[in-house]
């Protein structure tokens, strides 16, 4: 189970014991825009400023998510983050899911250990910490714009906090 992985959340990246993970981001041509470039710059600067030389953050383009296991093996990766459009479609290629990732149906971080891929959703932690100071007793409902993986993570957190959610989407399904 994912709980067997000794990990803790630390400023957007994982630390396992004393070994830091080599991070990459999976993206498609559509999402390989400024966000991933900013992420790469952010992590490269962070690793340099904190004298962490056992890490690297690289961008890899995939033609199809089914290429993930080969990429992990070829590059000897310890972990990676996942961006749109793969947050949901990566799940069938993972060996394990955290409870949050199962409930949300989306993964944004994968830890590789003993040749197994364990999917996590760290958006829940970030969202909860971000919205907690603003939620008051009179808040009963929240309107969420979008229905992708991040929206699902926000919904999960708000439901945990007892707040009803309403989704608005360009492509609604029958349950919306």
C-alpha positions in Angstrom: 0.0 0.0 0.0 1.1 3.6 -0.5 1.3 4.0 3.3 4.4 1.7 3.3 6.3 4.5 1.5 8.1 6.6 4.0 7.5 10.1 2.6 6.5 13.5 3.8 5.3 16.6 1.9 7.9 19.3 1.9 7.5 22.4 -0.2 6.0 20.7 -3.3 8.5 17.8 -3.5 9.1 14.5 -1.7 12.0 13.6 0.5 12.4 9.9 1.2 14.8 9.4 4.1 17.9 11.3 3.2 17.6 10.7 -0.5 15.9 13.2 -2.6 13.9 12.1 -5.7 14.9 12.8 -9.2 11.9 14.7 -10.6 10.5 15.0 -14.0 7.2 16.3 -15.3 5.1 14.5 -17.9 3.5 16.7 -20.3 1.9 16.9 -23.7 2.6 19.5 -26.3 -0.5 21.3 -25.1 0.7 21.6 -21.5 4.4 22.1 -22.1 4.0 25.8 -21.9 5.1 28.4 -19.2 3.9 26.3 -16.2 6.4 23.5 -16.8 9.2 25.9 -17.7 8.5 27.8 -14.5 8.5 24.5 -12.6 11.8 23.5 -14.1 13.4 26.8 -13.2 11.9 26.7 -9.7 13.2 23.3 -8.9 16.6 23.8 -10.5 17.0 27.0 -8.4 15.8 25.3 -5.3 18.2 22.4 -5.7 21.1 24.8 -6.3 20.2 27.1 -3.5 19.9 24.3 -1.0 23.0 22.5 -2.3 21.0 19.4 -3.3 23.1 17.9 -6.1 21.5 14.4 -6.1 18.3 15.8 -7.8 17.4 16.9 -11.3 14.2 18.1 -12.8 13.7 17.3 -16.4 10.8 17.7 -18.9 9.9 14.6 -21.0 7.4 14.7 -23.8 5.2 11.6 -24.2 3.3 10.7 -27.3 1.1 8.4 -25.3 0.8 7.7 -21.5 1.4 4.0 -22.2 5.1 5.0 -22.6 5.5 5.8 -18.9 6.9 2.5 -17.6 9.6 2.5 -20.4 10.5 6.1 -19.6 10.8 5.4 -15.9 13.0 2.4 -16.5 15.2 4.0 -19.2 15.8 7.2 -17.1 16.0 5.4 -13.8 13.6 7.8 -12.2 12.7 8.0 -8.5 9.6 10.0 -8.9 7.8 12.5 -11.1 5.0 14.9 -11.2 2.1 14.6 -13.7 0.4 17.5 -15.5 -2.6 17.8 -17.8 -3.7 15.8 -19.7 -2.3 12.7 -17.9 -3.6 13.2 -14.3 -6.4 10.7 -14.8 -5.2 8.6 -17.7 -2.0 7.6 -15.9 -3.9 5.6 -13.2 -4.2 2.3 -15.1 -0.4 2.3 -15.5 0.3 2.6 -11.7 0.8 -0.2 -9.2 -0.6 1.6 -6.2 -2.7 4.6 -5.3 -2.9 6.7 -2.1 -6.4 7.0 -0.6 -6.7 10.5 -1.8 -5.8 9.6 -5.4 -8.3 6.7 -5.3 -11.1 9.0 -4.1 -10.3 11.8 -6.5 -9.5 9.7 -9.5 -6.5 11.9 -10.4 -2.7 11.7 -9.7 -0.2 14.6 -9.8 2.8 12.9 -8.2 4.3 9.4 -8.6 6.9 7.8 -6.4 8.9 5.0 -7.8 10.1 2.4 -5.4 11.2 -1.2 -6.0 10.1 -0.9 -9.6 6.5 0.0 -8.5 4.8 3.2 -9.3 2.7 4.7 -6.5 0.3 7.5 -7.4 -0.5 10.4 -5.0 -2.5 13.6 -5.2 -0.6 16.3 -3.3 -3.1 19.0 -4.5 -5.3 18.0 -1.6 -2.7 19.1 0.9 -2.0 22.4 -0.9 -5.7 23.2 -1.4 -6.6 22.5 2.2 -3.8 24.7 3.5 -4.8 27.5 1.1 -8.5 27.6 1.8 -8.6 26.7 5.5 -8.0 30.3 6.7 -10.8 31.6 4.5 -13.6 29.1 5.3 -16.1 30.3 7.9 -19.1 28.7 9.5 -21.5 30.5 7.1 -19.8 29.1 4.0 -22.1 26.3 2.7 -21.3 26.0 -1.0 -18.5 26.6 -3.4 -18.6 27.0 -7.2 -15.8 25.1 -8.9 -14.9 26.2 -12.4 -13.7 23.1 -14.4 -14.0 19.4 -13.9 -10.4 18.2 -14.3 -8.0 16.6 -11.9 -7.3 19.8 -9.9 -11.1 20.5 -9.6 -11.7 17.0 -8.3 -9.0 17.5 -5.7 -10.5 20.7 -4.6 -14.0 19.0 -4.4 -12.5 16.2 -2.3 -11.0 18.8 0.2 -14.2 20.8 0.4 -16.4 17.7 0.9 -14.1 16.7 3.7 -14.7 20.1 5.3 -18.4 19.7 5.0 -18.9 22.2 2.1 -21.1 21.4 -0.8 -19.7 22.0 -4.3 -21.2 22.9 -7.6 -19.2 22.4 -10.9 -19.3 24.5 -14.0 -17.7 23.0 -17.1 -17.4 23.6 -20.8 -18.1 19.9 -21.4 -20.5 18.8 -18.6 -21.5 15.2 -18.2 -24.9 13.9 -17.2 -24.1 14.2 -13.5 -23.3 17.9 -13.6 
